[in-house]
Amino acid sequence: YRALAKQIKNHEMDKRYIAVVSGNIKENKGRIEAPVGRSKSERKKMAVVADGREAVTEYEVVRRMGHATVVRIHLLTGRTHQIRVHFAYIHHPVLGDTVYSSGKNRYGFTSQALHAESLSFEHPRTGEYMTFVSPPPPEMQRVLEETSGGS
């Protein structure tokens, strides 16, 4: 447990996500560096705030779908709601997110179109580097398959 906790604290675990975000992101790759902390106006929400904790999110466009973009995301830090806050901050909120966007979307997502795709870390006893991969939930997979023709 302590060895795993240390890897988390030292940002040594590799976490990768896939998301469908609103609008078309023009750049093929990007990096969002914006501090995340408690919202000044809505205390139950997180936000980009000047006195927040360092937060860094890297992304790569997988597919543009007209009104949305599929992105692969790599977190360099792990702040509460970091992905959702960062993409809302750059005006491309995660589809289906009722907290950081309207939640409405033309693709019919009934929950956030955000999925933890893989987690990699060093096994605390054997030292073996391990990767665990999880396919997107059916609702998200359906949209990804239906829109795989365009880019």
Salt bridges, closest charged atoms under 4 A:
ASP14 OD2 - ARG16 NE 2.96
ASP14 OD1 - HIS74 NE2 2.65
GLU33 OE2 - ARG31 NE 2.85
GLU42 OE2 - LYS45 NZ 3.69
ASP51 OD1 - LYS40 NZ 2.99
GLU58 OE2 - ARG31 NH1 2.78
GLU58 OE1 - HIS74 ND1 3.48
ASP97 OD2 - ARG84 NE 2.77
GLU117 OE1 - ARG72 NE 2.74
GLU146 OE2 - ARG142 NH1 3.60
